[in-house]
Amino acid sequence: MKKSSIVSLFVLWVLSLCPSVGYAQASKHPALTVKVPFEFVVGNQTFPAGTYKFRSLLNSVPNKDNIEVLEVRSTEGRLYHAVVTDVVGSYEPDQPKLVFTRSGGRTFLSEVWEPGKQAGCQLRGHEGYTQAAESEDDKLTLTASRTDLR
């Protein structure tokens, strides 16, 4: 066997390990599992009321990273959406929570704060602007309890 064939086989073997390494890193921390009692929108997809897992995939750091990828998945696995978000931070890990805003008769996911993380995900609206509530009446926060965390 030629030396170049051995090198090619080695490179293919190393590359075959990459998806496994990426998956292991992405699933390093548990997803935030929350029962959402109303229909909501993430990006361009509407999710019915139900139990969902929310997980950031890049493990971004506040004041260092600008973007994050948020995964939203139904616990049955039938509904899934991944969306690029902005990174927002706090000085200490915030309590796990989801923040929604209401606009035009619809409820939009606007922030996700996972347990033990200083970085949160802030979603953008349809026009590319950060999704924010016009008044406190348009803002709805679901705080995860210990039983919600899995």
Residue pairs with C-beta under 8 A, 6 or more apart in sequence:
25 59
26 55
26 57
27 55
28 59
29 55
29 59
29 114
29 116
29 117
30 55
30 115
30 149
30 150
31 53
31 54
31 55
31 71
31 73
31 114
31 150
32 53
32 54
32 55
32 96
32 98
32 112
32 114
32 115
32 144
32 148
32 149
33 51
33 52
33 53
33 54
33 75
33 144
33 148
33 149
33 150
34 51
34 52
34 54
34 98
34 142
34 144
34 148
35 50
35 51
35 148
36 47
36 49
36 50
36 51
36 52
36 98
36 142
37 49
38 49
38 107
39 46
39 47
39 48
39 49
39 107
40 46
40 47
40 100
40 107
40 108
40 109
41 47
41 106
41 107
41 108
41 109
42 70
42 72
42 81
42 83
42 108
42 109
42 123
43 81
43 83
43 123
44 126
45 79
45 81
46 106
47 72
47 74
47 79
47 81
50 74
50 75
51 74
51 75
52 72
52 73
52 74
52 75
52 79
53 71
53 72
53 73
53 74
53 75
53 150
54 70
54 71
54 72
54 98
54 112
54 114
55 70
55 71
55 73
55 114
56 68
56 69
56 70
56 71
56 85
56 112
56 114
56 117
56 119
56 121
57 68
57 69
57 70
57 71
57 82
58 65
58 67
58 68
58 69
60 67
60 68
60 87
60 119
61 87
61 89
61 118
61 119
62 87
62 88
62 89
62 90
62 118
62 119
63 89
65 87
65 119
66 86
66 87
67 84
67 85
67 86
67 87
68 84
68 85
68 86
68 87
68 119
68 121
69 82
69 83
69 84
69 85
70 82
70 83
70 84
70 85
70 112
70 121
70 123
71 80
71 81
71 82
72 79
72 80
72 81
72 82
72 83
72 109
73 79
73 80
74 80
83 123
85 112
85 121
85 122
85 123
85 124
86 121
86 122
86 123
86 124
86 130
87 119
87 120
87 121
87 122
88 111
88 119
88 120
88 121
88 122
89 118
89 119
89 120
90 118
90 120
91 118
92 118
93 115
93 116
93 117
93 118
94 113
94 117
94 118
94 120
95 113
95 143
95 144
96 113
96 114
96 115
96 143
96 144
96 148
96 149
97 111
97 112
97 113
97 141
97 142
97 143
97 144
98 109
98 111
98 112
98 113
98 141
98 142
98 144
99 109
99 110
99 111
99 112
99 113
99 139
99 140
99 141
99 142
100 107
100 108
100 109
100 110
100 139
100 140
100 141
100 142
101 107
101 108
101 110
101 131
101 132
101 133
101 138
101 139
101 140
102 108
102 133
102 138
102 139
102 140
103 125
103 134
103 138
107 140
108 123
108 125
108 131
109 123
109 131
110 122
110 123
110 130
110 131
110 132
110 133
111 120
111 121
111 122
111 123
112 120
112 121
112 123
113 120
114 120
115 144
115 149
122 130
122 131
123 130
123 131
124 130
124 131
125 131
133 139
